């Protein structure tokens, strides 16, 4: 069967079918998937049956893997894979129990000096209903803002920190805990397009503002920019392997299901560069 592509939404998102990533991938097919991902920022490859080693090999078609700081979720045999299992959800520092990735719109691991270029998610098990993930195109969001607002945001820098959760060990906090400063408006290293780039949950502050003022500003910005025309909502199927471009996309998991049913994703992060 030949590789086929189908656009999923005007804002972003493309579906790939007709390829088995458990087997060697032809150079032409690899290049076609890379172009699709560059063009549409979120790509889902349907109907995959991958063991952890095969999943790692498939993810590496799109870049080098990087270490994650979700210490207690890393797979013993393949520590570059984090197992995100809703049945293991525990309360956060605020006492609220929320599935990982569902607290706020975000881009992954902004507490790293070189945050990931892509996040790969592979659907292992799903609840009977719910558990979708939403993705928002931050390049479109930025382009829609008034010029005066774009000029203002271009001067802002965020100070990012590691999250304070039980699943992050003291060793990981020491290794990845140094504050990292990133621009709020990021230039994509491939396309050259500008987009908004931030993670409210990891933002200690915007330089020149206090913590509370910074989060209030970012939440107000989110309320302004998150509109249907920049969002794609992915309805998962078991066997989906999805890649999201962290450099241009925010995402949030929808926590609308029974955690005990076990929404299980295997996550891999691919190495990125220093945001500019």
Phi and psi restraints in degrees (value plus and minus 20) as a CYANA .aco file:
   2 UNK   PHI    -101.9   -61.9
   2 UNK   PSI     129.3   169.3
   3 UNK   PHI     -85.3   -45.3
   3 UNK   PSI     112.9   152.9
   4 UNK   PHI    -149.2  -109.2
   4 UNK   PSI     131.9   171.9
   5 UNK   PHI    -142.8  -102.8
   5 UNK   PSI     128.3   168.3
   6 UNK   PHI    -162.9  -122.9
   6 UNK   PSI     104.8   144.8
   7 UNK   PHI     -89.3   -49.3
   7 UNK   PSI     113.5   153.5
   8 UNK   PHI    -115.9   -75.9
   8 UNK   PSI     -50.4   -10.4
   9 UNK   PHI    -177.3  -137.3
   9 UNK   PSI     135.1   175.1
  10 UNK   PHI     -84.3   -44.3
  10 UNK   PSI     -54.3   -14.3
  11 UNK   PHI     -89.5   -49.5
  11 UNK   PSI     -65.5   -25.5
  12 UNK   PHI    -198.5  -158.5
  12 UNK   PSI     142.6   182.6
  13 UNK   PHI      90.1   130.1
  13 UNK   PSI     107.3   147.3
  14 UNK   PHI    -161.7  -121.7
  14 UNK   PSI     123.7   163.7
  15 UNK   PHI    -127.2   -87.2
  15 UNK   PSI     116.3   156.3
  16 UNK   PHI    -134.8   -94.8
  16 UNK   PSI     110.4   150.4
  17 UNK   PHI    -152.1  -112.1
  17 UNK   PSI     148.0   188.0
  18 UNK   PHI      62.7   102.7
  18 UNK   PSI       4.8    44.8
  19 UNK   PHI    -162.4  -122.4
  19 UNK   PSI     123.3   163.3
  20 UNK   PHI    -133.2   -93.2
  20 UNK   PSI      86.9   126.9
  21 UNK   PHI     -98.9   -58.9
  21 UNK   PSI     -22.7    17.3
  22 UNK   PHI     -98.8   -58.8
  22 UNK   PSI     -29.3    10.7
  23 UNK   PHI    -134.6   -94.6
  23 UNK   PSI     143.7   183.7
  24 UNK   PHI     -75.6   -35.6
  24 UNK   PSI     120.1   160.1
  25 UNK   PHI    -125.2   -85.2
  25 UNK   PSI     109.8   149.8
  26 UNK   PHI     -83.2   -43.2
  26 UNK   PSI     126.1   166.1
  27 UNK   PHI     -76.4   -36.4
  27 UNK   PSI     -60.5   -20.5
  28 UNK   PHI     -84.2   -44.2
  28 UNK   PSI     -58.9   -18.9
  29 UNK   PHI     -89.5   -49.5
  29 UNK   PSI     -60.3   -20.3
  30 UNK   PHI     -80.2   -40.2
  30 UNK   PSI     -65.3   -25.3
  31 UNK   PHI     -85.6   -45.6
  31 UNK   PSI     -56.7   -16.7
  32 UNK   PHI     -85.5   -45.5
  32 UNK   PSI     -59.7   -19.7
  33 UNK   PHI     -88.2   -48.2
  33 UNK   PSI     -59.8   -19.8
  34 UNK   PHI     -83.1   -43.1
  34 UNK   PSI     -61.2   -21.2
  35 UNK   PHI     -84.7   -44.7
  35 UNK   PSI     -61.3   -21.3
  36 UNK   PHI     -82.2   -42.2
  36 UNK   PSI     -61.8   -21.8
  37 UNK   PHI     -87.8   -47.8
  37 UNK   PSI     -62.5   -22.5
  38 UNK   PHI     -82.0   -42.0
  38 UNK   PSI     -58.6   -18.6
  39 UNK   PHI     -96.8   -56.8
  39 UNK   PSI     -54.2   -14.2
  40 UNK   PHI    -137.2   -97.2
  40 UNK   PSI     -24.4    15.6
  41 UNK   PHI      50.8    90.8
  41 UNK   PSI     -48.2    -8.2
  42 UNK   PHI    -150.5  -110.5
  42 UNK   PSI     110.5   150.5
  43 UNK   PHI    -153.8  -113.8
  43 UNK   PSI     111.9   151.9
  44 UNK   PHI    -137.2   -97.2
  44 UNK   PSI     107.4   147.4
  45 UNK   PHI    -123.2   -83.2
  45 UNK   PSI      97.0   137.0
  46 UNK   PHI    -103.8   -63.8
  46 UNK   PSI     137.7   177.7
  47 UNK   PHI      41.2    81.2
  47 UNK   PSI      27.0    67.0
  48 UNK   PHI    -118.8   -78.8
  48 UNK   PSI     127.0   167.0
  49 UNK   PHI    -148.2  -108.2
  49 UNK   PSI      75.6   115.6
  50 UNK   PHI    -144.7  -104.7
  50 UNK   PSI     110.5   150.5
  51 UNK   PHI    -100.8   -60.8
  51 UNK   PSI     149.8   189.8
  52 UNK   PHI     -75.4   -35.4
  52 UNK   PSI     -60.6   -20.6
  53 UNK   PHI     -85.5   -45.5
  53 UNK   PSI     -60.2   -20.2
  54 UNK   PHI     -87.5   -47.5
  54 UNK   PSI     -57.2   -17.2
  55 UNK   PHI     -83.5   -43.5
  55 UNK   PSI     -63.3   -23.3
  56 UNK   PHI     -80.6   -40.6
  56 UNK   PSI     -63.7   -23.7
  57 UNK   PHI     -82.7   -42.7
  57 UNK   PSI     -59.6   -19.6
  58 UNK   PHI     -86.1   -46.1
  58 UNK   PSI     -62.9   -22.9
  59 UNK   PHI     -83.3   -43.3
  59 UNK   PSI     -56.5   -16.5
  60 UNK   PHI     -90.6   -50.6
  60 UNK   PSI     -27.1    12.9
  61 UNK   PHI     -83.3   -43.3
  61 UNK   PSI     -39.1     0.9
  62 UNK   PHI    -135.1   -95.1
  62 UNK   PSI     -14.7    25.3
  63 UNK   PHI     129.2   169.2
  63 UNK   PSI     158.3   198.3
  64 UNK   PHI    -102.7   -62.7
  64 UNK   PSI     122.3   162.3
  65 UNK   PHI     -96.1   -56.1
  65 UNK   PSI     139.4   179.4
  66 UNK   PHI    -154.8  -114.8
  66 UNK   PSI     142.0   182.0
  67 UNK   PHI     -92.9   -52.9
  67 UNK   PSI     124.8   164.8
  68 UNK   PHI    -129.0   -89.0
  68 UNK   PSI     133.9   173.9
  69 UNK   PHI    -121.1   -81.1
  69 UNK   PSI      -7.2    32.8
  70 UNK   PHI    -101.2   -61.2
  70 UNK   PSI      47.9    87.9
  71 UNK   PHI     -71.0   -31.0
  71 UNK   PSI     -68.4   -28.4
  72 UNK   PHI     -99.8   -59.8
  72 UNK   PSI     -21.0    19.0
  73 UNK   PHI    -127.4   -87.4
  73 UNK   PSI     -21.8    18.2
  74 UNK   PHI     -96.0   -56.0
  74 UNK   PSI     119.5   159.5
  75 UNK   PHI     -89.6   -49.6
  75 UNK   PSI     111.5   151.5
  76 UNK   PHI     -78.7   -38.7
  76 UNK   PSI     -67.8   -27.8
  77 UNK   PHI     -96.7   -56.7
  77 UNK   PSI     -47.4    -7.4
  78 UNK   PHI    -155.3  -115.3
  78 UNK   PSI      60.4   100.4
  79 UNK   PHI     -87.5   -47.5
  79 UNK   PSI     -23.7    16.3
  80 UNK   PHI    -102.1   -62.1
  80 UNK   PSI     -24.1    15.9
  81 UNK   PHI    -130.0   -90.0
  81 UNK   PSI     106.6   146.6
  82 UNK   PHI    -118.4   -78.4
  82 UNK   PSI     115.5   155.5
  83 UNK   PHI    -117.8   -77.8
  83 UNK   PSI      89.1   129.1
  84 UNK   PHI    -116.5   -76.5
  84 UNK   PSI      81.5   121.5
  85 UNK   PHI    -138.1   -98.1
  85 UNK   PSI      94.6   134.6
  86 UNK   PHI     -81.6   -41.6
  86 UNK   PSI     -46.0    -6.0
  87 UNK   PHI     -87.5   -47.5
  87 UNK   PSI     -36.4     3.6
  88 UNK   PHI    -121.6   -81.6
  88 UNK   PSI      -6.2    33.8
  89 UNK   PHI     -84.1   -44.1
  89 UNK   PSI     112.8   152.8
  90 UNK   PHI    -143.7  -103.7
  90 UNK   PSI     139.3   179.3
  91 UNK   PHI     -83.1   -43.1
  91 UNK   PSI     126.7   166.7
  92 UNK   PHI    -105.1   -65.1
  92 UNK   PSI    -196.8  -156.8
  93 UNK   PHI     -77.8   -37.8
  93 UNK   PSI     -44.9    -4.9
  94 UNK   PHI    -105.7   -65.7
  94 UNK   PSI     -18.3    21.7
  95 UNK   PHI      63.7   103.7
  95 UNK   PSI     -24.2    15.8
  96 UNK   PHI    -110.5   -70.5
  96 UNK   PSI     115.4   155.4
  97 UNK   PHI    -114.3   -74.3
  97 UNK   PSI      96.8   136.8
  98 UNK   PHI    -161.0  -121.0
  98 UNK   PSI     119.5   159.5
  99 UNK   PHI     -80.1   -40.1
  99 UNK   PSI     126.8   166.8
 100 UNK   PHI     -76.0   -36.0
 100 UNK   PSI     111.5   151.5
 101 UNK   PHI      66.4   106.4
 101 UNK   PSI     -15.9    24.1
 102 UNK   PHI    -125.6   -85.6
 102 UNK   PSI     -22.2    17.8
 103 UNK   PHI     -95.9   -55.9
 103 UNK   PSI     -55.0   -15.0
 104 UNK   PHI    -180.7  -140.7
 104 UNK   PSI     140.1   180.1
 105 UNK   PHI     -80.4   -40.4
 105 UNK   PSI     118.2   158.2
 106 UNK   PHI    -182.0  -142.0
 106 UNK   PSI     146.7   186.7
 107 UNK   PHI    -141.5  -101.5
 107 UNK   PSI     126.2   166.2
 108 UNK   PHI     -96.3   -56.3
 108 UNK   PSI     123.1   163.1
 109 UNK   PHI      35.1    75.1
 109 UNK   PSI      26.1    66.1
 110 UNK   PHI     -91.5   -51.5
 110 UNK   PSI     -26.1    13.9
 111 UNK   PHI    -100.3   -60.3
 111 UNK   PSI     -18.1    21.9
 112 UNK   PHI    -116.4   -76.4
 112 UNK   PSI     128.1   168.1
 113 UNK   PHI     -83.8   -43.8
 113 UNK   PSI     -55.3   -15.3
 114 UNK   PHI    -140.1  -100.1
 114 UNK   PSI      64.7   104.7
 115 UNK   PHI     -83.6   -43.6
 115 UNK   PSI     142.0   182.0
 116 UNK   PHI     -84.9   -44.9
 116 UNK   PSI     123.6   163.6
 117 UNK   PHI     -93.1   -53.1
 117 UNK   PSI     -67.9   -27.9
 118 UNK   PHI    -150.5  -110.5
 118 UNK   PSI     128.0   168.0
 119 UNK   PHI    -127.4   -87.4
 119 UNK   PSI     110.5   150.5
 120 UNK   PHI    -127.9   -87.9
 120 UNK   PSI     113.3   153.3
 121 UNK   PHI    -146.6  -106.6
 121 UNK   PSI     113.7   153.7
 122 UNK   PHI    -143.5  -103.5
 122 UNK   PSI     100.2   140.2
 123 UNK   PHI    -100.5   -60.5
 123 UNK   PSI      94.1   134.1
 124 UNK   PHI    -116.3   -76.3
 124 UNK   PSI     -65.6   -25.6
 125 UNK   PHI    -167.6  -127.6
 125 UNK   PSI     123.5   163.5
 126 UNK   PHI    -151.4  -111.4
 126 UNK   PSI     132.0   172.0
 127 UNK   PHI     -88.3   -48.3
 127 UNK   PSI     147.0   187.0
 128 UNK   PHI     -82.5   -42.5
 128 UNK   PSI     -51.4   -11.4
 129 UNK   PHI    -172.2  -132.2
 129 UNK   PSI     137.3   177.3
 130 UNK   PHI      61.9   101.9
 130 UNK   PSI    -189.4  -149.4
 131 UNK   PHI      62.8   102.8
 131 UNK   PSI       0.9    40.9
 132 UNK   PHI     -88.6   -48.6
 132 UNK   PSI     147.7   187.7
 133 UNK   PHI    -145.6  -105.6
 133 UNK   PSI     116.5   156.5
 134 UNK   PHI    -124.8   -84.8
 134 UNK   PSI     124.7   164.7
 135 UNK   PHI    -148.1  -108.1
 135 UNK   PSI     119.1   159.1
 136 UNK   PHI    -147.1  -107.1
 136 UNK   PSI     112.8   152.8
 137 UNK   PHI    -101.4   -61.4
 137 UNK   PSI      85.7   125.7
 138 UNK   PHI     -98.1   -58.1
 138 UNK   PSI     -36.3     3.7
 139 UNK   PHI     -93.1   -53.1
 139 UNK   PSI     -62.6   -22.6
 140 UNK   PHI     -86.1   -46.1
 140 UNK   PSI     -59.5   -19.5
 141 UNK   PHI     -79.9   -39.9
 141 UNK   PSI     -64.2   -24.2
 142 UNK   PHI     -85.6   -45.6
 142 UNK   PSI     -63.6   -23.6
 143 UNK   PHI     -84.0   -44.0
 143 UNK   PSI     -46.9    -6.9
 144 UNK   PHI    -100.2   -60.2
 144 UNK   PSI     -35.9     4.1
 145 UNK   PHI     -91.4   -51.4
 145 UNK   PSI     130.6   170.6
 146 UNK   PHI     -79.7   -39.7
 146 UNK   PSI     131.1   171.1
 147 UNK   PHI     -77.4   -37.4
 147 UNK   PSI     -59.1   -19.1
 148 UNK   PHI     -82.7   -42.7
 148 UNK   PSI     -58.2   -18.2
 149 UNK   PHI     -90.4   -50.4
 149 UNK   PSI     -59.9   -19.9
 150 UNK   PHI     -80.9   -40.9
 150 UNK   PSI     -62.4   -22.4
 151 UNK   PHI     -83.5   -43.5
 151 UNK   PSI     -60.1   -20.1
 152 UNK   PHI     -84.9   -44.9
 152 UNK   PSI     -69.5   -29.5
 153 UNK   PHI     -85.6   -45.6
 153 UNK   PSI     -48.1    -8.1
 154 UNK   PHI     -84.0   -44.0
 154 UNK   PSI     -37.8     2.2
 155 UNK   PHI    -113.0   -73.0
 155 UNK   PSI     -27.3    12.7
 156 UNK   PHI    -106.7   -66.7
 156 UNK   PSI     124.6   164.6
 157 UNK   PHI    -151.3  -111.3
 157 UNK   PSI     118.8   158.8
 158 UNK   PHI    -119.0   -79.0
 158 UNK   PSI     124.2   164.2
 159 UNK   PHI    -123.7   -83.7
 159 UNK   PSI      96.6   136.6
 160 UNK   PHI    -128.1   -88.1
 160 UNK   PSI     123.4   163.4
 161 UNK   PHI    -154.0  -114.0
 161 UNK   PSI     141.5   181.5
 162 UNK   PHI     -94.8   -54.8
 162 UNK   PSI     129.1   169.1
 163 UNK   PHI     -96.0   -56.0
 163 UNK   PSI     133.2   173.2
 164 UNK   PHI    -121.1   -81.1
 164 UNK   PSI      58.0    98.0
 165 UNK   PHI    -145.9  -105.9
 165 UNK   PSI     137.2   177.2
 166 UNK   PHI     -83.4   -43.4
 166 UNK   PSI     -47.8    -7.8
 167 UNK   PHI     -95.7   -55.7
 167 UNK   PSI     -25.4    14.6
 168 UNK   PHI    -124.1   -84.1
 168 UNK   PSI      95.9   135.9
 169 UNK   PHI     -93.4   -53.4
 169 UNK   PSI     144.4   184.4
 170 UNK   PHI     -80.7   -40.7
 170 UNK   PSI     -55.9   -15.9
 171 UNK   PHI     -82.7   -42.7
 171 UNK   PSI     -63.9   -23.9
 172 UNK   PHI     -87.4   -47.4
 172 UNK   PSI     -58.2   -18.2
 173 UNK   PHI     -83.7   -43.7
 173 UNK   PSI     -57.3   -17.3
 174 UNK   PHI     -89.7   -49.7
 174 UNK   PSI     -57.9   -17.9
 175 UNK   PHI     -95.1   -55.1
 175 UNK   PSI     -58.9   -18.9
 176 UNK   PHI    -135.2   -95.2
 176 UNK   PSI      -5.7    34.3
 177 UNK   PHI    -111.6   -71.6
 177 UNK   PSI     -26.7    13.3
 178 UNK   PHI     -84.8   -44.8
 178 UNK   PSI     113.7   153.7
 179 UNK   PHI     -77.3   -37.3
 179 UNK   PSI     119.6   159.6
 180 UNK   PHI    -142.3  -102.3
 180 UNK   PSI     114.6   154.6
 181 UNK   PHI    -125.2   -85.2
 181 UNK   PSI     105.4   145.4
 182 UNK   PHI    -151.0  -111.0
 182 UNK   PSI     131.9   171.9
 183 UNK   PHI     -90.6   -50.6
 183 UNK   PSI     124.5   164.5
 184 UNK   PHI     -94.4   -54.4
 184 UNK   PSI     -45.9    -5.9
 185 UNK   PHI    -132.4   -92.4
 185 UNK   PSI      98.0   138.0
 186 UNK   PHI    -131.2   -91.2
 186 UNK   PSI     121.0   161.0
 187 UNK   PHI    -113.6   -73.6
 187 UNK   PSI     104.4   144.4
 188 UNK   PHI     -90.2   -50.2
 188 UNK   PSI     109.8   149.8
 189 UNK   PHI     -90.3   -50.3
 189 UNK   PSI     -36.7     3.3
 190 UNK   PHI    -117.0   -77.0
 190 UNK   PSI     -73.7   -33.7
 191 UNK   PHI    -107.5   -67.5
 191 UNK   PSI     -42.5    -2.5
 192 UNK   PHI      58.7    98.7
 192 UNK   PSI     -19.0    21.0
 193 UNK   PHI     -95.9   -55.9
 193 UNK   PSI     128.9   168.9
 194 UNK   PHI    -113.3   -73.3
 194 UNK   PSI     123.8   163.8
 195 UNK   PHI    -172.1  -132.1
 195 UNK   PSI     140.2   180.2
 196 UNK   PHI     -93.6   -53.6
 196 UNK   PSI     123.0   163.0
 197 UNK   PHI    -164.2  -124.2
 197 UNK   PSI      86.9   126.9
 198 UNK   PHI    -187.2  -147.2
 198 UNK   PSI     142.6   182.6
 199 UNK   PHI    -154.8  -114.8
 199 UNK   PSI      82.0   122.0
 200 UNK   PHI     -74.8   -34.8
 200 UNK   PSI     -56.8   -16.8
 201 UNK   PHI     -89.5   -49.5
 201 UNK   PSI     -39.2     0.8
 202 UNK   PHI    -132.0   -92.0
 202 UNK   PSI     -19.3    20.7
 203 UNK   PHI    -102.5   -62.5
 203 UNK   PSI      92.3   132.3
 204 UNK   PHI     -92.5   -52.5
 204 UNK   PSI     -59.1   -19.1
 205 UNK   PHI    -194.2  -154.2
 205 UNK   PSI     144.5   184.5
 206 UNK   PHI    -111.8   -71.8
 206 UNK   PSI     113.9   153.9
 207 UNK   PHI     -75.0   -35.0
 207 UNK   PSI     110.5   150.5
 208 UNK   PHI      73.3   113.3
 208 UNK   PSI     -25.7    14.3
 209 UNK   PHI    -143.9  -103.9
 209 UNK   PSI     141.1   181.1
 210 UNK   PHI    -101.2   -61.2
 210 UNK   PSI     152.0   192.0
 211 UNK   PHI     -80.8   -40.8
 211 UNK   PSI     -74.6   -34.6
 212 UNK   PHI     -83.3   -43.3
 212 UNK   PSI     -61.9   -21.9
 213 UNK   PHI     -82.6   -42.6
 213 UNK   PSI     -59.0   -19.0
 214 UNK   PHI     -84.1   -44.1
 214 UNK   PSI     -66.6   -26.6
 215 UNK   PHI     -88.1   -48.1
 215 UNK   PSI     -56.8   -16.8
 216 UNK   PHI     -82.2   -42.2
 216 UNK   PSI     -61.1   -21.1
 217 UNK   PHI     -83.8   -43.8
 217 UNK   PSI     -66.4   -26.4
 218 UNK   PHI     -85.6   -45.6
 218 UNK   PSI     -58.8   -18.8
 219 UNK   PHI     -87.7   -47.7
 219 UNK   PSI     -57.1   -17.1
 220 UNK   PHI     -85.8   -45.8
 220 UNK   PSI     -58.3   -18.3
 221 UNK   PHI     -83.6   -43.6
 221 UNK   PSI     -63.2   -23.2
 222 UNK   PHI     -80.8   -40.8
 222 UNK   PSI     -63.4   -23.4
 223 UNK   PHI     -78.9   -38.9
 223 UNK   PSI     -52.6   -12.6
 224 UNK   PHI     -97.5   -57.5
 224 UNK   PSI     -61.5   -21.5
 225 UNK   PHI    -111.7   -71.7
 225 UNK   PSI     -47.2    -7.2
 226 UNK   PHI     -97.8   -57.8
 226 UNK   PSI      77.7   117.7
 227 UNK   PHI    -147.9  -107.9
 227 UNK   PSI     135.9   175.9
 228 UNK   PHI     -74.8   -34.8
 228 UNK   PSI     -50.6   -10.6
 229 UNK   PHI     -94.7   -54.7
 229 UNK   PSI     -27.6    12.4
 230 UNK   PHI    -133.9   -93.9
 230 UNK   PSI     -13.1    26.9
 231 UNK   PHI    -134.7   -94.7
 231 UNK   PSI     120.2   160.2
 232 UNK   PHI    -141.4  -101.4
 232 UNK   PSI     108.0   148.0
 233 UNK   PHI    -124.4   -84.4
 233 UNK   PSI      97.5   137.5
 234 UNK   PHI    -115.4   -75.4
 234 UNK   PSI     104.2   144.2
 235 UNK   PHI    -117.6   -77.6
 235 UNK   PSI      90.2   130.2
 236 UNK   PHI     -89.8   -49.8
 236 UNK   PSI     127.7   167.7
 237 UNK   PHI    -144.9  -104.9
 237 UNK   PSI     125.2   165.2
 238 UNK   PHI     -77.7   -37.7
 238 UNK   PSI     113.8   153.8
 239 UNK   PHI      76.1   116.1
 239 UNK   PSI     -24.4    15.6
 240 UNK   PHI     -90.5   -50.5
 240 UNK   PSI     111.2   151.2
 241 UNK   PHI    -133.3   -93.3
 241 UNK   PSI      96.0   136.0
 242 UNK   PHI    -136.4   -96.4
 242 UNK   PSI     119.5   159.5
 243 UNK   PHI    -140.7  -100.7
 243 UNK   PSI     116.2   156.2
 244 UNK   PHI    -144.7  -104.7
 244 UNK   PSI     113.6   153.6
 245 UNK   PHI    -103.6   -63.6
 245 UNK   PSI      81.5   121.5
 246 UNK   PHI     -83.0   -43.0
 246 UNK   PSI     -39.6     0.4
 247 UNK   PHI     -98.4   -58.4
 247 UNK   PSI     -31.2     8.8
 248 UNK   PHI    -161.3  -121.3
 248 UNK   PSI     -17.8    22.2
 249 UNK   PHI    -155.0  -115.0
 249 UNK   PSI     117.1   157.1
 250 UNK   PHI    -121.5   -81.5
 250 UNK   PSI     131.4   171.4
 251 UNK   PHI    -162.2  -122.2
 251 UNK   PSI     140.9   180.9
 252 UNK   PHI    -172.4  -132.4
 252 UNK   PSI     114.3   154.3
 253 UNK   PHI    -101.5   -61.5
 253 UNK   PSI     124.0   164.0
 254 UNK   PHI    -116.0   -76.0
 254 UNK   PSI      98.9   138.9
 255 UNK   PHI    -114.7   -74.7
 255 UNK   PSI      53.2    93.2
 256 UNK   PHI    -146.0  -106.0
 256 UNK   PSI      14.5    54.5
 257 UNK   PHI    -164.8  -124.8
 257 UNK   PSI     150.1   190.1
 258 UNK   PHI     -99.3   -59.3
 258 UNK   PSI      94.1   134.1
 259 UNK   PHI     -77.4   -37.4
 259 UNK   PSI     -51.7   -11.7
 260 UNK   PHI     -85.5   -45.5
 260 UNK   PSI     -39.0     1.0
 261 UNK   PHI     -90.4   -50.4
 261 UNK   PSI     -38.7     1.3
 262 UNK   PHI      61.9   101.9
 262 UNK   PSI      56.4    96.4
 263 UNK   PHI    -104.4   -64.4
 263 UNK   PSI      88.1   128.1
 264 UNK   PHI    -135.7   -95.7
 264 UNK   PSI     102.3   142.3
 265 UNK   PHI    -142.8  -102.8
 265 UNK   PSI     121.9   161.9
 266 UNK   PHI    -119.8   -79.8
 266 UNK   PSI     104.7   144.7
 267 UNK   PHI    -134.5   -94.5
 267 UNK   PSI     115.0   155.0
 268 UNK   PHI    -146.2  -106.2
 268 UNK   PSI     120.2   160.2
 269 UNK   PHI    -129.6   -89.6
 269 UNK   PSI     119.5   159.5
 270 UNK   PHI    -126.9   -86.9
 270 UNK   PSI     117.9   157.9
 271 UNK   PHI     -81.5   -41.5
 271 UNK   PSI     123.2   163.2
 272 UNK   PHI    -141.7  -101.7
 272 UNK   PSI    -183.9  -143.9
 273 UNK   PHI    -140.1  -100.1
 273 UNK   PSI    -199.3  -159.3
 274 UNK   PHI     -94.4   -54.4
 274 UNK   PSI     103.6   143.6
 275 UNK   PHI     -82.7   -42.7
 275 UNK   PSI     116.7   156.7
